[in-house]
Amino acid sequence: MIYFDLGGIEAYGHGGGGVGGGCGLLYIPSHKTYVFFSTNLGVLVESELVKKAGGLRDAVLAAILQ
């Protein structure tokens, strides 16, 4: 388990990834919410597509936290 600070909102979870994909699971106690992210993109390689997927992940998470 890893502690995350999501702009002042605490969350706990874990992530993982490799050549063919990546995922993460967060629990946000203040919202009593679990969030699971998964992608079929290799997260160990930097690319524009991986950056766009990360941006989408961040936008979805921000919408959930509103």
PDB file with SEQRES, HELIX, SHEET and CRYST1 records, atoms N, CA, C and O in Angstrom:
SEQRES   1 A   66  MET ILE TYR PHE ASP LEU GLY GLY ILE GLU ALA TYR GLY          
SEQRES   2 A   66  HIS GLY GLY GLY GLY VAL GLY GLY GLY CYS GLY LEU LEU          
SEQRES   3 A   66  TYR ILE PRO SER HIS LYS THR TYR VAL PHE PHE SER THR          
SEQRES   4 A   66  ASN LEU GLY VAL LEU VAL GLU SER GLU LEU VAL LYS LYS          
SEQRES   5 A   66  ALA GLY GLY LEU ARG ASP ALA VAL LEU ALA ALA ILE LEU          
SEQRES   6 A   66  GLN                                                          
HELIX    1 AA1 PRO A   29  HIS A   31  5                                   3    
HELIX    2 AA2 GLU A   48  LEU A   65  1                                  18    
SHEET    1 AA1 4 ILE A   2  ASP A   5  0                                        
SHEET    2 AA1 4 GLU A  10  GLY A  17 -1                                        
SHEET    3 AA1 4 GLY A  22  ILE A  28 -1                                        
SHEET    4 AA1 4 THR A  33  THR A  39 -1                                        
CRYST1    1.000    1.000    1.000  90.00  90.00  90.00 P 1           1          
ATOM      1  N   MET A   1       0.833  -1.174   0.000  1.00  0.00           N  
ATOM      2  CA  MET A   1       0.000   0.000   0.000  1.00  0.00           C  
ATOM      3  C   MET A   1       0.881   1.241   0.000  1.00  0.00           C  
ATOM      4  O   MET A   1       1.905   1.308   0.679  1.00  0.00           O  
ATOM      5  N   ILE A   2       0.451   2.205  -0.774  1.00  0.00           N  
ATOM      6  CA  ILE A   2       1.179   3.460  -0.890  1.00  0.00           C  
ATOM      7  C   ILE A   2       0.217   4.594  -0.571  1.00  0.00           C  
ATOM      8  O   ILE A   2      -0.948   4.549  -0.967  1.00  0.00           O  
ATOM      9  N   TYR A   3       0.694   5.614   0.144  1.00  0.00           N  
ATOM     10  CA  TYR A   3      -0.083   6.810   0.428  1.00  0.00           C  
ATOM     11  C   TYR A   3       0.063   7.773  -0.737  1.00  0.00           C  
ATOM     12  O   TYR A   3       1.170   7.998  -1.226  1.00  0.00           O  
ATOM     13  N   PHE A   4      -1.052   8.344  -1.185  1.00  0.00           N  
ATOM     14  CA  PHE A   4      -1.043   9.355  -2.243  1.00  0.00           C  
ATOM     15  C   PHE A   4      -1.690  10.618  -1.728  1.00  0.00           C  
ATOM     16  O   PHE A   4      -2.696  10.554  -1.022  1.00  0.00           O  
ATOM     17  N   ASP A   5      -1.134  11.765  -2.068  1.00  0.00           N  
ATOM     18  CA  ASP A   5      -1.748  13.063  -1.782  1.00  0.00           C  
ATOM     19  C   ASP A   5      -2.279  13.582  -3.106  1.00  0.00           C  
ATOM     20  O   ASP A   5      -1.509  13.969  -3.986  1.00  0.00           O  
ATOM     21  N   LEU A   6      -3.594  13.588  -3.241  1.00  0.00           N  
ATOM     22  CA  LEU A   6      -4.239  14.026  -4.483  1.00  0.00           C  
ATOM     23  C   LEU A   6      -4.700  15.474  -4.326  1.00  0.00           C  
ATOM     24  O   LEU A   6      -5.897  15.755  -4.258  1.00  0.00           O  
ATOM     25  N   GLY A   7      -3.739  16.373  -4.270  1.00  0.00           N  
ATOM     26  CA  GLY A   7      -4.071  17.786  -4.111  1.00  0.00           C  
ATOM     27  C   GLY A   7      -4.749  18.075  -2.785  1.00  0.00           C  
ATOM     28  O   GLY A   7      -5.716  18.836  -2.739  1.00  0.00           O  
ATOM     29  N   GLY A   8      -4.256  17.478  -1.701  1.00  0.00           N  
ATOM     30  CA  GLY A   8      -4.827  17.676  -0.382  1.00  0.00           C  
ATOM     31  C   GLY A   8      -5.840  16.619   0.023  1.00  0.00           C  
ATOM     32  O   GLY A   8      -6.341  16.645   1.147  1.00  0.00           O  
ATOM     33  N   ILE A   9      -6.145  15.703  -0.862  1.00  0.00           N  
ATOM     34  CA  ILE A   9      -7.063  14.603  -0.571  1.00  0.00           C  
ATOM     35  C   ILE A   9      -6.221  13.338  -0.453  1.00  0.00           C  
ATOM     36  O   ILE A   9      -5.468  12.994  -1.365  1.00  0.00           O  
ATOM     37  N   GLU A  10      -6.355  12.645   0.685  1.00  0.00           N  
ATOM     38  CA  GLU A  10      -5.541  11.442   0.876  1.00  0.00           C  
ATOM     39  C   GLU A  10      -6.173  10.240   0.193  1.00  0.00           C  
ATOM     40  O   GLU A  10      -7.393  10.096   0.124  1.00  0.00           O  
ATOM     41  N   ALA A  11      -5.295   9.389  -0.307  1.00  0.00           N  
ATOM     42  CA  ALA A  11      -5.718   8.148  -0.950  1.00  0.00           C  
ATOM     43  C   ALA A  11      -4.659   7.093  -0.673  1.00  0.00           C  
ATOM     44  O   ALA A  11      -3.501   7.404  -0.394  1.00  0.00           O  
ATOM     45  N   TYR A  12      -5.080   5.850  -0.757  1.00  0.00           N  
ATOM     46  CA  TYR A  12      -4.178   4.725  -0.530  1.00  0.00           C  
ATOM     47  C   TYR A  12      -4.368   3.725  -1.656  1.00  0.00           C  
ATOM     48  O   TYR A  12      -5.489   3.517  -2.121  1.00  0.00           O  
ATOM     49  N   GLY A  13      -3.293   3.111  -2.094  1.00  0.00           N  
ATOM     50  CA  GLY A  13      -3.441   2.141  -3.164  1.00  0.00           C  
ATOM     51  C   GLY A  13      -2.123   1.576  -3.622  1.00  0.00           C  
ATOM     52  O   GLY A  13      -1.113   1.601  -2.919  1.00  0.00           O  
ATOM     53  N   HIS A  14      -2.179   1.060  -4.843  1.00  0.00           N  
ATOM     54  CA  HIS A  14      -0.999   0.420  -5.415  1.00  0.00           C  
ATOM     55  C   HIS A  14      -1.169   0.386  -6.925  1.00  0.00           C  
ATOM     56  O   HIS A  14      -2.290   0.310  -7.428  1.00  0.00           O  
ATOM     57  N   GLY A  15      -0.085   0.440  -7.630  1.00  0.00           N  
ATOM     58  CA  GLY A  15      -0.120   0.352  -9.086  1.00  0.00           C  
ATOM     59  C   GLY A  15       0.934  -0.603  -9.587  1.00  0.00           C  
ATOM     60  O   GLY A  15       1.793  -1.061  -8.832  1.00  0.00           O  
ATOM     61  N   GLY A  16       0.860  -0.891 -10.851  1.00  0.00           N  
ATOM     62  CA  GLY A  16       1.846  -1.763 -11.461  1.00  0.00           C  
ATOM     63  C   GLY A  16       1.799  -1.618 -12.961  1.00  0.00           C  
ATOM     64  O   GLY A  16       0.840  -1.077 -13.512  1.00  0.00           O  
ATOM     65  N   GLY A  17       2.810  -2.090 -13.609  1.00  0.00           N  
ATOM     66  CA  GLY A  17       2.822  -1.982 -15.055  1.00  0.00           C  
ATOM     67  C   GLY A  17       4.007  -2.684 -15.647  1.00  0.00           C  
ATOM     68  O   GLY A  17       4.896  -3.165 -14.944  1.00  0.00           O  
ATOM     69  N   GLY A  18       3.999  -2.731 -16.950  1.00  0.00           N  
ATOM     70  CA  GLY A  18       5.076  -3.384 -17.661  1.00  0.00           C  
ATOM     71  C   GLY A  18       5.062  -2.996 -19.118  1.00  0.00           C  
ATOM     72  O   GLY A  18       4.580  -1.925 -19.488  1.00  0.00           O  
ATOM     73  N   VAL A  19       5.589  -3.867 -19.935  1.00  0.00           N  
ATOM     74  CA  VAL A  19       5.726  -3.593 -21.364  1.00  0.00           C  
ATOM     75  C   VAL A  19       4.360  -3.501 -22.044  1.00  0.00           C  
ATOM     76  O   VAL A  19       4.182  -2.683 -22.946  1.00  0.00           O  
ATOM     77  N   GLY A  20       3.398  -4.320 -21.632  1.00  0.00           N  
ATOM     78  CA  GLY A  20       2.118  -4.371 -22.334  1.00  0.00           C  
ATOM     79  C   GLY A  20       0.951  -3.685 -21.678  1.00  0.00           C  
ATOM     80  O   GLY A  20      -0.127  -3.630 -22.270  1.00  0.00           O  
ATOM     81  N   GLY A  21       1.115  -3.156 -20.472  1.00  0.00           N  
ATOM     82  CA  GLY A  21      -0.024  -2.519 -19.826  1.00  0.00           C  
ATOM     83  C   GLY A  21       0.325  -1.984 -18.459  1.00  0.00           C  
ATOM     84  O   GLY A  21       1.442  -2.142 -17.967  1.00  0.00           O  
ATOM     85  N   GLY A  22      -0.655  -1.353 -17.863  1.00  0.00           N  
ATOM     86  CA  GLY A  22      -0.478  -0.801 -16.531  1.00  0.00           C  
ATOM     87  C   GLY A  22      -1.814  -0.699 -15.828  1.00  0.00           C  
ATOM     88  O   GLY A  22      -2.864  -0.701 -16.471  1.00  0.00           O  
ATOM     89  N   CYS A  23      -1.775  -0.609 -14.489  1.00  0.00           N  
ATOM     90  CA  CYS A  23      -3.010  -0.484 -13.736  1.00  0.00           C  
ATOM     91  C   CYS A  23      -2.726   0.157 -12.386  1.00  0.00           C  
ATOM     92  O   CYS A  23      -1.577   0.258 -11.958  1.00  0.00           O  
ATOM     93  N   GLY A  24      -3.780   0.581 -11.735  1.00  0.00           N  
ATOM     94  CA  GLY A  24      -3.671   1.138 -10.403  1.00  0.00           C  
ATOM     95  C   GLY A  24      -5.011   1.058  -9.697  1.00  0.00           C  
ATOM     96  O   GLY A  24      -6.063   1.142 -10.332  1.00  0.00           O  
ATOM     97  N   LEU A  25      -4.972   0.896  -8.391  1.00  0.00           N  
ATOM     98  CA  LEU A  25      -6.173   0.870  -7.572  1.00  0.00           C  
ATOM     99  C   LEU A  25      -5.980   1.861  -6.436  1.00  0.00           C  
ATOM    100  O   LEU A  25      -4.970   1.819  -5.733  1.00  0.00           O  
ATOM    101  N   LEU A  26      -6.952   2.756  -6.256  1.00  0.00           N  
ATOM    102  CA  LEU A  26      -6.911   3.737  -5.177  1.00  0.00           C  
ATOM    103  C   LEU A  26      -8.154   3.629  -4.325  1.00  0.00           C  
ATOM    104  O   LEU A  26      -9.243   3.357  -4.830  1.00  0.00           O  
ATOM    105  N   TYR A  27      -7.989   3.846  -3.014  1.00  0.00           N  
ATOM    106  CA  TYR A  27      -9.120   4.035  -2.125  1.00  0.00           C  
ATOM    107  C   TYR A  27      -9.022   5.452  -1.597  1.00  0.00           C  
ATOM    108  O   TYR A  27      -7.975   5.861  -1.095  1.00  0.00           O  
ATOM    109  N   ILE A  28     -10.112   6.205  -1.707  1.00  0.00           N  
ATOM    110  CA  ILE A  28     -10.155   7.597  -1.266  1.00  0.00           C  
ATOM    111  C   ILE A  28     -11.136   7.661  -0.087  1.00  0.00           C  
ATOM    112  O   ILE A  28     -12.345   7.754  -0.296  1.00  0.00           O  
ATOM    113  N   PRO A  29     -10.618   7.613   1.158  1.00  0.00           N  
ATOM    114  CA  PRO A  29     -11.496   7.541   2.327  1.00  0.00           C  
ATOM    115  C   PRO A  29     -12.511   8.675   2.429  1.00  0.00           C  
ATOM    116  O   PRO A  29     -13.667   8.431   2.776  1.00  0.00           O  
ATOM    117  N   SER A  30     -12.105   9.908   2.136  1.00  0.00           N  
ATOM    118  CA  SER A  30     -13.027  11.037   2.282  1.00  0.00           C  
ATOM    119  C   SER A  30     -14.227  10.938   1.349  1.00  0.00           C  
ATOM    120  O   SER A  30     -15.277  11.523   1.620  1.00  0.00           O  
ATOM    121  N   HIS A  31     -14.077  10.199   0.250  1.00  0.00           N  
ATOM    122  CA  HIS A  31     -15.163  10.027  -0.714  1.00  0.00           C  
ATOM    123  C   HIS A  31     -15.786   8.633  -0.644  1.00  0.00           C  
ATOM    124  O   HIS A  31     -16.740   8.323  -1.357  1.00  0.00           O  
ATOM    125  N   LYS A  32     -15.211   7.786   0.251  1.00  0.00           N  
ATOM    126  CA  LYS A  32     -15.643   6.385   0.370  1.00  0.00           C  
ATOM    127  C   LYS A  32     -15.733   5.740  -1.011  1.00  0.00           C  
ATOM    128  O   LYS A  32     -16.729   5.111  -1.368  1.00  0.00           O  
ATOM    129  N   THR A  33     -14.646   5.922  -1.781  1.00  0.00           N  
ATOM    130  CA  THR A  33     -14.623   5.524  -3.190  1.00  0.00           C  
ATOM    131  C   THR A  33     -13.349   4.756  -3.523  1.00  0.00           C  
ATOM    132  O   THR A  33     -12.253   5.109  -3.088  1.00  0.00           O  
ATOM    133  N   TYR A  34     -13.524   3.701  -4.304  1.00  0.00           N  
ATOM    134  CA  TYR A  34     -12.406   2.983  -4.900  1.00  0.00           C  
ATOM    135  C   TYR A  34     -12.353   3.350  -6.374  1.00  0.00           C  
ATOM    136  O   TYR A  34     -13.394   3.482  -7.018  1.00  0.00           O  
ATOM    137  N   VAL A  35     -11.155   3.517  -6.912  1.00  0.00           N  
ATOM    138  CA  VAL A  35     -10.972   3.825  -8.330  1.00  0.00           C  
ATOM    139  C   VAL A  35      -9.941   2.849  -8.884  1.00  0.00           C  
ATOM    140  O   VAL A  35      -8.859   2.694  -8.316  1.00  0.00           O  
ATOM    141  N   PHE A  36     -10.273   2.197  -9.988  1.00  0.00           N  
ATOM    142  CA  PHE A  36      -9.349   1.288 -10.651  1.00  0.00           C  
ATOM    143  C   PHE A  36      -9.093   1.800 -12.058  1.00  0.00           C  
ATOM    144  O   PHE A  36     -10.028   2.098 -12.801  1.00  0.00           O  
ATOM    145  N   PHE A  37      -7.825   1.901 -12.419  1.00  0.00           N  
ATOM    146  CA  PHE A  37      -7.421   2.310 -13.761  1.00  0.00           C  
ATOM    147  C   PHE A  37      -6.652   1.175 -14.415  1.00  0.00           C  
ATOM    148  O   PHE A  37      -5.859   0.491 -13.769  1.00  0.00           O  
ATOM    149  N   SER A  38      -6.894   0.988 -15.694  1.00  0.00           N  
ATOM    150  CA  SER A  38      -6.163  -0.030 -16.441  1.00  0.00           C  
ATOM    151  C   SER A  38      -5.951   0.463 -17.863  1.00  0.00           C  
ATOM    152  O   SER A  38      -6.817   1.126 -18.434  1.00  0.00           O  
ATOM    153  N   THR A  39      -4.798   0.139 -18.430  1.00  0.00           N  
ATOM    154  CA  THR A  39      -4.512   0.539 -19.802  1.00  0.00           C  
ATOM    155  C   THR A  39      -3.784  -0.593 -20.526  1.00  0.00           C  
ATOM    156  O   THR A  39      -3.045  -1.366 -19.917  1.00  0.00           O  
ATOM    157  N   ASN A  40      -4.002  -0.671 -21.797  1.00  0.00           N  
ATOM    158  CA  ASN A  40      -3.301  -1.652 -22.625  1.00  0.00           C  
ATOM    159  C   ASN A  40      -2.042  -1.058 -23.240  1.00  0.00           C  
ATOM    160  O   ASN A  40      -1.481  -1.625 -24.178  1.00  0.00           O  
ATOM    161  N   LEU A  41      -1.601   0.062 -22.726  1.00  0.00           N  
ATOM    162  CA  LEU A  41      -0.371   0.694 -23.203  1.00  0.00           C  
ATOM    163  C   LEU A  41       0.775   0.302 -22.290  1.00  0.00           C  
ATOM    164  O   LEU A  41       0.610   0.231 -21.072  1.00  0.00           O  
ATOM    165  N   GLY A  42       1.913   0.054 -22.863  1.00  0.00           N  
ATOM    166  CA  GLY A  42       3.096  -0.212 -22.068  1.00  0.00           C  
ATOM    167  C   GLY A  42       3.491   1.041 -21.309  1.00  0.00           C  
ATOM    168  O   GLY A  42       3.746   2.079 -21.920  1.00  0.00           O  
ATOM    169  N   VAL A  43       3.545   0.961 -19.992  1.00  0.00           N  
ATOM    170  CA  VAL A  43       3.814   2.144 -19.189  1.00  0.00           C  
ATOM    171  C   VAL A  43       5.299   2.338 -18.883  1.00  0.00           C  
ATOM    172  O   VAL A  43       5.674   3.309 -18.225  1.00  0.00           O  
ATOM    173  N   LEU A  44       6.134   1.434 -19.350  1.00  0.00           N  
ATOM    174  CA  LEU A  44       7.563   1.582 -19.103  1.00  0.00           C  
ATOM    175  C   LEU A  44       8.271   2.371 -20.201  1.00  0.00           C  
ATOM    176  O   LEU A  44       9.457   2.681 -20.087  1.00  0.00           O  
ATOM    177  N   VAL A  45       7.541   2.690 -21.256  1.00  0.00           N  
ATOM    178  CA  VAL A  45       8.120   3.398 -22.386  1.00  0.00           C  
ATOM    179  C   VAL A  45       7.459   4.773 -22.496  1.00  0.00           C  
ATOM    180  O   VAL A  45       6.232   4.878 -22.486  1.00  0.00           O  
ATOM    181  N   GLU A  46       8.261   5.810 -22.598  1.00  0.00           N  
ATOM    182  CA  GLU A  46       7.724   7.161 -22.780  1.00  0.00           C  
ATOM    183  C   GLU A  46       7.273   7.346 -24.226  1.00  0.00           C  
ATOM    184  O   GLU A  46       8.015   7.053 -25.164  1.00  0.00           O  
ATOM    185  N   SER A  47       6.055   7.834 -24.388  1.00  0.00           N  
ATOM    186  CA  SER A  47       5.563   8.158 -25.721  1.00  0.00           C  
ATOM    187  C   SER A  47       4.433   9.158 -25.585  1.00  0.00           C  
ATOM    188  O   SER A  47       3.909   9.360 -24.490  1.00  0.00           O  
ATOM    189  N   GLU A  48       4.058   9.779 -26.675  1.00  0.00           N  
ATOM    190  CA  GLU A  48       2.949  10.738 -26.658  1.00  0.00           C  
ATOM    191  C   GLU A  48       1.645  10.059 -26.266  1.00  0.00           C  
ATOM    192  O   GLU A  48       0.838  10.645 -25.544  1.00  0.00           O  
ATOM    193  N   LEU A  49       1.427   8.835 -26.730  1.00  0.00           N  
ATOM    194  CA  LEU A  49       0.205   8.110 -26.405  1.00  0.00           C  
ATOM    195  C   LEU A  49       0.139   7.789 -24.908  1.00  0.00           C  
ATOM    196  O   LEU A  49      -0.929   7.899 -24.306  1.00  0.00           O  
ATOM    197  N   VAL A  50       1.247   7.399 -24.307  1.00  0.00           N  
ATOM    198  CA  VAL A  50       1.282   7.128 -22.875  1.00  0.00           C  
ATOM    199  C   VAL A  50       1.008   8.414 -22.091  1.00  0.00           C  
ATOM    200  O   VAL A  50       0.305   8.381 -21.082  1.00  0.00           O  
ATOM    201  N   LYS A  51       1.555   9.543 -22.543  1.00  0.00           N  
ATOM    202  CA  LYS A  51       1.299  10.830 -21.889  1.00  0.00           C  
ATOM    203  C   LYS A  51      -0.178  11.196 -21.981  1.00  0.00           C  
ATOM    204  O   LYS A  51      -0.751  11.687 -21.008  1.00  0.00           O  
ATOM    205  N   LYS A  52      -0.806  10.963 -23.139  1.00  0.00           N  
ATOM    206  CA  LYS A  52      -2.236  11.259 -23.301  1.00  0.00           C  
ATOM    207  C   LYS A  52      -3.082  10.372 -22.392  1.00  0.00           C  
ATOM    208  O   LYS A  52      -4.060  10.839 -21.809  1.00  0.00           O  
ATOM    209  N   ALA A  53      -2.715   9.106 -22.268  1.00  0.00           N  
ATOM    210  CA  ALA A  53      -3.439   8.199 -21.378  1.00  0.00           C  
ATOM    211  C   ALA A  53      -3.312   8.666 -19.929  1.00  0.00           C  
ATOM    212  O   ALA A  53      -4.280   8.601 -19.171  1.00  0.00           O  
ATOM    213  N   GLY A  54      -2.141   9.129 -19.547  1.00  0.00           N  
ATOM    214  CA  GLY A  54      -1.946   9.661 -18.197  1.00  0.00           C  
ATOM    215  C   GLY A  54      -2.774  10.905 -17.956  1.00  0.00           C  
ATOM    216  O   GLY A  54      -3.319  11.089 -16.867  1.00  0.00           O  
ATOM    217  N   GLY A  55      -2.874  11.761 -18.960  1.00  0.00           N  
ATOM    218  CA  GLY A  55      -3.711  12.957 -18.855  1.00  0.00           C  
ATOM    219  C   GLY A  55      -5.182  12.606 -18.704  1.00  0.00           C  
ATOM    220  O   GLY A  55      -5.903  13.236 -17.930  1.00  0.00           O  
ATOM    221  N   LEU A  56      -5.622  11.599 -19.444  1.00  0.00           N  
ATOM    222  CA  LEU A  56      -7.011  11.139 -19.346  1.00  0.00           C  
ATOM    223  C   LEU A  56      -7.273  10.567 -17.954  1.00  0.00           C  
ATOM    224  O   LEU A  56      -8.306  10.850 -17.348  1.00  0.00           O  
ATOM    225  N   ARG A  57      -6.346   9.770 -17.453  1.00  0.00           N  
ATOM    226  CA  ARG A  57      -6.461   9.228 -16.094  1.00  0.00           C  
ATOM    227  C   ARG A  57      -6.606  10.346 -15.074  1.00  0.00           C  
ATOM    228  O   ARG A  57      -7.463  10.282 -14.193  1.00  0.00           O  
ATOM    229  N   ASP A  58      -5.768  11.370 -15.193  1.00  0.00           N  
ATOM    230  CA  ASP A  58      -5.804  12.487 -14.254  1.00  0.00           C  
ATOM    231  C   ASP A  58      -7.113  13.269 -14.353  1.00  0.00           C  
ATOM    232  O   ASP A  58      -7.641  13.722 -13.338  1.00  0.00           O  
ATOM    233  N   ALA A  59      -7.641  13.429 -15.574  1.00  0.00           N  
ATOM    234  CA  ALA A  59      -8.905  14.150 -15.758  1.00  0.00           C  
ATOM    235  C   ALA A  59     -10.079  13.378 -15.166  1.00  0.00           C  
ATOM    236  O   ALA A  59     -10.969  13.972 -14.559  1.00  0.00           O  
ATOM    237  N   VAL A  60     -10.087  12.061 -15.339  1.00  0.00           N  
ATOM    238  CA  VAL A  60     -11.154  11.227 -14.772  1.00  0.00           C  
ATOM    239  C   VAL A  60     -11.086  11.290 -13.247  1.00  0.00           C  
ATOM    240  O   VAL A  60     -12.119  11.431 -12.592  1.00  0.00           O  
ATOM    241  N   LEU A  61      -9.902  11.189 -12.683  1.00  0.00           N  
ATOM    242  CA  LEU A  61      -9.743  11.247 -11.246  1.00  0.00           C  
ATOM    243  C   LEU A  61     -10.188  12.616 -10.697  1.00  0.00           C  
ATOM    244  O   LEU A  61     -10.850  12.679  -9.661  1.00  0.00           O  
ATOM    245  N   ALA A  62      -9.829  13.700 -11.381  1.00  0.00           N  
ATOM    246  CA  ALA A  62     -10.257  15.030 -10.951  1.00  0.00           C  
ATOM    247  C   ALA A  62     -11.782  15.163 -10.975  1.00  0.00           C  
ATOM    248  O   ALA A  62     -12.364  15.777 -10.081  1.00  0.00           O  
ATOM    249  N   ALA A  63     -12.418  14.602 -11.973  1.00  0.00           N  
ATOM    250  CA  ALA A  63     -13.887  14.650 -12.053  1.00  0.00           C  
ATOM    251  C   ALA A  63     -14.524  13.868 -10.907  1.00  0.00           C  
ATOM    252  O   ALA A  63     -15.539  14.298 -10.359  1.00  0.00           O  
ATOM    253  N   ILE A  64     -13.954  12.747 -10.544  1.00  0.00           N  
ATOM    254  CA  ILE A  64     -14.478  11.943  -9.438  1.00  0.00           C  
ATOM    255  C   ILE A  64     -14.339  12.704  -8.118  1.00  0.00           C  
ATOM    256  O   ILE A  64     -15.208  12.600  -7.253  1.00  0.00           O  
ATOM    257  N   LEU A  65     -13.268  13.456  -7.957  1.00  0.00           N  
ATOM    258  CA  LEU A  65     -12.999  14.141  -6.694  1.00  0.00           C  
ATOM    259  C   LEU A  65     -13.754  15.452  -6.541  1.00  0.00           C  
ATOM    260  O   LEU A  65     -13.674  16.076  -5.483  1.00  0.00           O  
ATOM    261  N   GLN A  66     -14.473  15.883  -7.543  1.00  0.00           N  
ATOM    262  CA  GLN A  66     -15.226  17.148  -7.424  1.00  0.00           C  
ATOM    263  C   GLN A  66     -16.386  17.017  -6.486  1.00  0.00           C  
ATOM    264  O   GLN A  66     -17.120  17.983  -6.272  1.00  0.00           O  
TER     265      GLN A  66                                                      
END                                                                             
